[in-house]
Amino acid sequence: MSPFLDYSGLAALLDINESWLRRHIKRLPHEKYGREVRFSAENVVEIRKLHTVQPHTIPATAGTGPAALVPLGARRAA
């Protein structure tokens, strides 16, 4: 088994479209051998880090937190 993945292998691993990878290749870490594009295990880790979203932490002050969240169109209780 090769330690490198091609577009289709990485797309299957990440459960995304191969076309998305091809469109965004300039922003993704990868290795290129001639015309062949390959992704190493380290490349996969970096790609996942690039697309990992962490929620922002908001300091605990009045008017924040779950009670402060109001659905669009709803009014806050006075």
Distance bins in CASP14 RR format, pairs under 12 A and 6 or more apart:
PFRMAT RR
TARGET T0000
AUTHOR 0000-0000-0000
RMODE 2
METHOD distances of the structure
MODEL  1
1 9 0 0 0 0 0 1 0 0 0 0 0
1 41 0 0 0 0 0 1 0 0 0 0 0
2 9 0 0 0 0 0 1 0 0 0 0 0
2 31 0 0 0 0 0 1 0 0 0 0 0
2 33 0 0 0 0 0 1 0 0 0 0 0
2 36 0 0 0 0 0 1 0 0 0 0 0
2 38 0 0 0 0 1 0 0 0 0 0 0
2 39 0 0 0 0 0 1 0 0 0 0 0
2 40 0 0 0 0 0 1 0 0 0 0 0
2 41 0 0 0 0 0 1 0 0 0 0 0
3 31 0 0 0 0 0 1 0 0 0 0 0
3 38 0 0 0 0 1 0 0 0 0 0 0
3 39 0 0 0 0 1 0 0 0 0 0 0
3 40 1 0 0 1 0 0 0 0 0 0 0
3 41 1 0 0 1 0 0 0 0 0 0 0
3 42 0 0 0 0 0 1 0 0 0 0 0
3 43 0 0 0 0 0 1 0 0 0 0 0
3 44 0 0 0 0 0 1 0 0 0 0 0
4 10 0 0 0 0 1 0 0 0 0 0 0
4 13 0 0 0 0 0 1 0 0 0 0 0
4 30 0 0 0 0 1 0 0 0 0 0 0
4 31 1 0 0 1 0 0 0 0 0 0 0
4 32 0 0 0 0 0 1 0 0 0 0 0
4 33 0 0 0 0 1 0 0 0 0 0 0
4 36 0 0 0 0 1 0 0 0 0 0 0
4 37 0 0 0 0 1 0 0 0 0 0 0
4 38 1 1 0 0 0 0 0 0 0 0 0
4 39 1 0 0 1 0 0 0 0 0 0 0
4 40 1 0 1 0 0 0 0 0 0 0 0
4 41 0 0 0 0 1 0 0 0 0 0 0
4 42 0 0 0 0 0 1 0 0 0 0 0
4 43 0 0 0 0 1 0 0 0 0 0 0
4 44 0 0 0 0 0 1 0 0 0 0 0
5 11 0 0 0 0 1 0 0 0 0 0 0
5 12 0 0 0 0 1 0 0 0 0 0 0
5 13 1 0 0 1 0 0 0 0 0 0 0
5 14 0 0 0 0 1 0 0 0 0 0 0
5 18 0 0 0 0 0 1 0 0 0 0 0
5 21 0 0 0 0 0 1 0 0 0 0 0
5 28 0 0 0 0 0 1 0 0 0 0 0
5 30 0 0 0 0 1 0 0 0 0 0 0
5 31 0 0 0 0 0 1 0 0 0 0 0
5 36 0 0 0 0 0 1 0 0 0 0 0
5 37 0 0 0 0 1 0 0 0 0 0 0
5 38 1 0 0 1 0 0 0 0 0 0 0
5 39 1 0 1 0 0 0 0 0 0 0 0
5 40 0 0 0 0 1 0 0 0 0 0 0
5 41 0 0 0 0 1 0 0 0 0 0 0
5 42 0 0 0 0 0 1 0 0 0 0 0
5 43 0 0 0 0 1 0 0 0 0 0 0
5 44 1 0 0 1 0 0 0 0 0 0 0
5 47 0 0 0 0 0 1 0 0 0 0 0
6 12 0 0 0 0 0 1 0 0 0 0 0
6 13 0 0 0 0 0 1 0 0 0 0 0
6 18 0 0 0 0 1 0 0 0 0 0 0
6 21 0 0 0 0 1 0 0 0 0 0 0
6 22 0 0 0 0 0 1 0 0 0 0 0
6 25 0 0 0 0 0 1 0 0 0 0 0
6 30 0 0 0 0 0 1 0 0 0 0 0
6 31 0 0 0 0 0 1 0 0 0 0 0
6 32 0 0 0 0 0 1 0 0 0 0 0
6 33 0 0 0 0 0 1 0 0 0 0 0
6 35 0 0 0 0 0 1 0 0 0 0 0
6 36 1 0 0 1 0 0 0 0 0 0 0
6 37 1 0 0 1 0 0 0 0 0 0 0
6 38 1 0 0 1 0 0 0 0 0 0 0
6 39 1 0 0 1 0 0 0 0 0 0 0
6 40 0 0 0 0 0 1 0 0 0 0 0
6 43 0 0 0 0 0 1 0 0 0 0 0
7 13 0 0 0 0 0 1 0 0 0 0 0
7 14 0 0 0 0 0 1 0 0 0 0 0
7 16 0 0 0 0 0 1 0 0 0 0 0
7 17 0 0 0 0 0 1 0 0 0 0 0
7 18 1 0 1 0 0 0 0 0 0 0 0
7 19 0 0 0 0 1 0 0 0 0 0 0
7 20 0 0 0 0 1 0 0 0 0 0 0
7 21 1 0 1 0 0 0 0 0 0 0 0
7 22 1 0 0 1 0 0 0 0 0 0 0
7 23 0 0 0 0 0 1 0 0 0 0 0
7 24 0 0 0 0 0 1 0 0 0 0 0
7 25 0 0 0 0 1 0 0 0 0 0 0
7 28 0 0 0 0 0 1 0 0 0 0 0
7 30 0 0 0 0 1 0 0 0 0 0 0
7 32 0 0 0 0 0 1 0 0 0 0 0
7 35 0 0 0 0 0 1 0 0 0 0 0
7 36 0 0 0 0 1 0 0 0 0 0 0
7 37 1 0 0 1 0 0 0 0 0 0 0
7 38 0 0 0 0 1 0 0 0 0 0 0
7 39 0 0 0 0 1 0 0 0 0 0 0
8 14 0 0 0 0 0 1 0 0 0 0 0
8 16 0 0 0 0 0 1 0 0 0 0 0
8 17 0 0 0 0 0 1 0 0 0 0 0
8 18 1 0 1 0 0 0 0 0 0 0 0
8 19 0 0 0 0 0 1 0 0 0 0 0
8 21 0 0 0 0 1 0 0 0 0 0 0
8 22 0 0 0 0 0 1 0 0 0 0 0
8 37 0 0 0 0 0 1 0 0 0 0 0
8 38 0 0 0 0 0 1 0 0 0 0 0
8 39 0 0 0 0 0 1 0 0 0 0 0
9 15 0 0 0 0 0 1 0 0 0 0 0
9 16 0 0 0 0 0 1 0 0 0 0 0
9 18 0 0 0 0 1 0 0 0 0 0 0
9 21 0 0 0 0 1 0 0 0 0 0 0
9 37 0 0 0 0 0 1 0 0 0 0 0
9 38 0 0 0 0 0 1 0 0 0 0 0
9 39 0 0 0 0 1 0 0 0 0 0 0
9 44 0 0 0 0 0 1 0 0 0 0 0
10 16 0 0 0 0 1 0 0 0 0 0 0
10 17 0 0 0 0 0 1 0 0 0 0 0
10 18 0 0 0 0 1 0 0 0 0 0 0
10 20 0 0 0 0 0 1 0 0 0 0 0
10 21 1 0 0 1 0 0 0 0 0 0 0
10 22 0 0 0 0 0 1 0 0 0 0 0
10 24 0 0 0 0 0 1 0 0 0 0 0
10 25 0 0 0 0 0 1 0 0 0 0 0
10 28 0 0 0 0 1 0 0 0 0 0 0
10 29 0 0 0 0 0 1 0 0 0 0 0
10 30 0 0 0 0 1 0 0 0 0 0 0
10 31 0 0 0 0 0 1 0 0 0 0 0
10 37 0 0 0 0 1 0 0 0 0 0 0
10 38 0 0 0 0 1 0 0 0 0 0 0
10 39 1 0 1 0 0 0 0 0 0 0 0
10 40 0 0 0 0 0 1 0 0 0 0 0
10 41 0 0 0 0 0 1 0 0 0 0 0
10 43 0 0 0 0 1 0 0 0 0 0 0
10 44 1 0 0 1 0 0 0 0 0 0 0
10 47 1 0 0 1 0 0 0 0 0 0 0
10 48 0 0 0 0 0 1 0 0 0 0 0
11 17 1 0 0 1 0 0 0 0 0 0 0
11 18 1 0 1 0 0 0 0 0 0 0 0
11 19 0 0 0 0 1 0 0 0 0 0 0
11 20 1 0 0 1 0 0 0 0 0 0 0
11 21 1 0 1 0 0 0 0 0 0 0 0
11 22 0 0 0 0 1 0 0 0 0 0 0
11 23 0 0 0 0 0 1 0 0 0 0 0
11 24 0 0 0 0 0 1 0 0 0 0 0
11 25 0 0 0 0 0 1 0 0 0 0 0
11 28 0 0 0 0 0 1 0 0 0 0 0
11 37 0 0 0 0 0 1 0 0 0 0 0
11 39 0 0 0 0 0 1 0 0 0 0 0
11 44 0 0 0 0 0 1 0 0 0 0 0
11 47 0 0 0 0 0 1 0 0 0 0 0
12 18 0 0 0 0 1 0 0 0 0 0 0
12 21 0 0 0 0 0 1 0 0 0 0 0
12 39 0 0 0 0 0 1 0 0 0 0 0
12 44 0 0 0 0 0 1 0 0 0 0 0
13 21 0 0 0 0 0 1 0 0 0 0 0
13 39 0 0 0 0 1 0 0 0 0 0 0
13 41 0 0 0 0 0 1 0 0 0 0 0
13 43 0 0 0 0 0 1 0 0 0 0 0
13 44 1 0 0 1 0 0 0 0 0 0 0
13 45 0 0 0 0 0 1 0 0 0 0 0
13 47 0 0 0 0 1 0 0 0 0 0 0
13 48 0 0 0 0 1 0 0 0 0 0 0
14 20 0 0 0 0 1 0 0 0 0 0 0
14 21 0 0 0 0 1 0 0 0 0 0 0
14 24 0 0 0 0 0 1 0 0 0 0 0
14 28 0 0 0 0 0 1 0 0 0 0 0
14 39 0 0 0 0 1 0 0 0 0 0 0
14 43 0 0 0 0 0 1 0 0 0 0 0
14 44 1 0 0 1 0 0 0 0 0 0 0
14 45 0 0 0 0 0 1 0 0 0 0 0
14 47 1 0 0 1 0 0 0 0 0 0 0
14 48 1 0 0 1 0 0 0 0 0 0 0
14 50 0 0 0 0 0 1 0 0 0 0 0
14 51 0 0 0 0 1 0 0 0 0 0 0
15 21 0 0 0 0 0 1 0 0 0 0 0
16 22 0 0 0 0 0 1 0 0 0 0 0
16 23 0 0 0 0 0 1 0 0 0 0 0
16 24 0 0 0 0 1 0 0 0 0 0 0
16 28 0 0 0 0 0 1 0 0 0 0 0
16 47 0 0 0 0 0 1 0 0 0 0 0
16 48 0 0 0 0 0 1 0 0 0 0 0
16 51 0 0 0 0 1 0 0 0 0 0 0
17 23 0 0 0 0 1 0 0 0 0 0 0
17 24 0 0 0 0 0 1 0 0 0 0 0
18 24 0 0 0 0 0 1 0 0 0 0 0
18 25 0 0 0 0 0 1 0 0 0 0 0
18 37 0 0 0 0 0 1 0 0 0 0 0
18 39 0 0 0 0 0 1 0 0 0 0 0
19 25 0 0 0 0 0 1 0 0 0 0 0
20 27 0 0 0 0 0 1 0 0 0 0 0
20 28 0 0 0 0 0 1 0 0 0 0 0
20 47 0 0 0 0 0 1 0 0 0 0 0
20 51 0 0 0 0 0 1 0 0 0 0 0
21 27 0 0 0 0 0 1 0 0 0 0 0
21 28 1 0 0 1 0 0 0 0 0 0 0
21 29 0 0 0 0 0 1 0 0 0 0 0
21 30 0 0 0 0 1 0 0 0 0 0 0
21 37 0 0 0 0 1 0 0 0 0 0 0
21 38 0 0 0 0 0 1 0 0 0 0 0
21 39 0 0 0 0 1 0 0 0 0 0 0
21 43 0 0 0 0 0 1 0 0 0 0 0
21 44 0 0 0 0 0 1 0 0 0 0 0
21 47 0 0 0 0 1 0 0 0 0 0 0
21 51 0 0 0 0 0 1 0 0 0 0 0
22 28 0 0 0 0 0 1 0 0 0 0 0
22 30 0 0 0 0 0 1 0 0 0 0 0
22 37 0 0 0 0 1 0 0 0 0 0 0
24 30 0 0 0 0 0 1 0 0 0 0 0
24 37 0 0 0 0 0 1 0 0 0 0 0
24 47 0 0 0 0 1 0 0 0 0 0 0
24 50 0 0 0 0 1 0 0 0 0 0 0
24 51 0 0 0 0 1 0 0 0 0 0 0
25 31 0 0 0 0 0 1 0 0 0 0 0
25 32 0 0 0 0 1 0 0 0 0 0 0
25 37 1 0 0 1 0 0 0 0 0 0 0
25 38 0 0 0 0 0 1 0 0 0 0 0
25 39 0 0 0 0 0 1 0 0 0 0 0
25 43 0 0 0 0 0 1 0 0 0 0 0
25 47 0 0 0 0 0 1 0 0 0 0 0
26 32 0 0 0 0 0 1 0 0 0 0 0
26 37 0 0 0 0 0 1 0 0 0 0 0
27 46 0 0 0 0 0 1 0 0 0 0 0
27 47 0 0 0 0 1 0 0 0 0 0 0
27 50 1 0 0 1 0 0 0 0 0 0 0
27 51 0 0 0 0 0 1 0 0 0 0 0
28 37 0 0 0 0 1 0 0 0 0 0 0
28 38 0 0 0 0 0 1 0 0 0 0 0
28 39 1 0 0 1 0 0 0 0 0 0 0
28 40 0 0 0 0 0 1 0 0 0 0 0
28 43 1 0 0 1 0 0 0 0 0 0 0
28 44 0 0 0 0 1 0 0 0 0 0 0
28 46 0 0 0 0 1 0 0 0 0 0 0
28 47 1 0 1 0 0 0 0 0 0 0 0
28 48 0 0 0 0 0 1 0 0 0 0 0
28 49 0 0 0 0 0 1 0 0 0 0 0
28 50 1 0 0 1 0 0 0 0 0 0 0
28 51 0 0 0 0 1 0 0 0 0 0 0
29 37 0 0 0 0 0 1 0 0 0 0 0
29 38 0 0 0 0 0 1 0 0 0 0 0
29 39 1 0 0 1 0 0 0 0 0 0 0
29 40 0 0 0 0 1 0 0 0 0 0 0
29 41 0 0 0 0 0 1 0 0 0 0 0
29 42 1 0 0 1 0 0 0 0 0 0 0
29 43 1 0 1 0 0 0 0 0 0 0 0
29 44 0 0 0 0 1 0 0 0 0 0 0
29 45 0 0 0 0 1 0 0 0 0 0 0
29 46 1 0 1 0 0 0 0 0 0 0 0
29 47 1 0 0 1 0 0 0 0 0 0 0
29 48 0 0 0 0 0 1 0 0 0 0 0
29 49 0 0 0 0 1 0 0 0 0 0 0
29 50 0 0 0 0 1 0 0 0 0 0 0
29 51 0 0 0 0 0 1 0 0 0 0 0
30 36 0 0 0 0 0 1 0 0 0 0 0
30 37 1 0 1 0 0 0 0 0 0 0 0
30 38 1 0 0 1 0 0 0 0 0 0 0
30 39 1 0 1 0 0 0 0 0 0 0 0
30 40 0 0 0 0 1 0 0 0 0 0 0
30 42 0 0 0 0 0 1 0 0 0 0 0
30 43 1 0 1 0 0 0 0 0 0 0 0
30 44 0 0 0 0 1 0 0 0 0 0 0
30 46 0 0 0 0 1 0 0 0 0 0 0
30 47 0 0 0 0 1 0 0 0 0 0 0
31 37 1 0 0 1 0 0 0 0 0 0 0
31 38 1 0 1 0 0 0 0 0 0 0 0
31 39 1 0 0 1 0 0 0 0 0 0 0
31 40 1 0 0 1 0 0 0 0 0 0 0
31 41 0 0 0 0 0 1 0 0 0 0 0
31 42 0 0 0 0 1 0 0 0 0 0 0
31 43 1 0 0 1 0 0 0 0 0 0 0
31 44 0 0 0 0 0 1 0 0 0 0 0
31 46 0 0 0 0 0 1 0 0 0 0 0
32 38 1 0 0 1 0 0 0 0 0 0 0
32 39 0 0 0 0 0 1 0 0 0 0 0
32 40 0 0 0 0 0 1 0 0 0 0 0
32 43 0 0 0 0 0 1 0 0 0 0 0
33 39 0 0 0 0 0 1 0 0 0 0 0
33 40 0 0 0 0 0 1 0 0 0 0 0
37 43 0 0 0 0 0 1 0 0 0 0 0
38 44 0 0 0 0 0 1 0 0 0 0 0
39 45 0 0 0 0 0 1 0 0 0 0 0
39 46 0 0 0 0 1 0 0 0 0 0 0
39 47 1 0 0 1 0 0 0 0 0 0 0
39 48 0 0 0 0 0 1 0 0 0 0 0
40 46 0 0 0 0 1 0 0 0 0 0 0
40 47 0 0 0 0 0 1 0 0 0 0 0
41 47 0 0 0 0 0 1 0 0 0 0 0
41 48 0 0 0 0 0 1 0 0 0 0 0
42 48 0 0 0 0 0 1 0 0 0 0 0
42 49 0 0 0 0 0 1 0 0 0 0 0
43 49 0 0 0 0 0 1 0 0 0 0 0
43 50 0 0 0 0 0 1 0 0 0 0 0
44 50 0 0 0 0 0 1 0 0 0 0 0
44 51 0 0 0 0 0 1 0 0 0 0 0
45 51 0 0 0 0 0 1 0 0 0 0 0
45 52 0 0 0 0 0 1 0 0 0 0 0
46 52 0 0 0 0 0 1 0 0 0 0 0
55 65 0 0 0 0 0 1 0 0 0 0 0
56 64 0 0 0 0 0 1 0 0 0 0 0
57 64 0 0 0 0 0 1 0 0 0 0 0
57 65 0 0 0 0 0 1 0 0 0 0 0
58 64 1 0 1 0 0 0 0 0 0 0 0
58 65 1 0 0 1 0 0 0 0 0 0 0
58 66 0 0 0 0 0 1 0 0 0 0 0
58 68 0 0 0 0 1 0 0 0 0 0 0
58 69 0 0 0 0 0 1 0 0 0 0 0
59 65 0 0 0 0 0 1 0 0 0 0 0
60 66 0 0 0 0 0 1 0 0 0 0 0
60 67 0 0 0 0 0 1 0 0 0 0 0
60 68 0 0 0 0 0 1 0 0 0 0 0
61 68 0 0 0 0 1 0 0 0 0 0 0
62 68 0 0 0 0 1 0 0 0 0 0 0
63 69 0 0 0 0 1 0 0 0 0 0 0
63 70 0 0 0 0 0 1 0 0 0 0 0
63 76 0 0 0 0 1 0 0 0 0 0 0
67 76 0 0 0 0 1 0 0 0 0 0 0
67 77 0 0 0 0 1 0 0 0 0 0 0
68 76 0 0 0 0 1 0 0 0 0 0 0
68 77 0 0 0 0 0 1 0 0 0 0 0
69 76 0 0 0 0 0 1 0 0 0 0 0
70 76 1 0 1 0 0 0 0 0 0 0 0
70 77 0 0 0 0 1 0 0 0 0 0 0
END
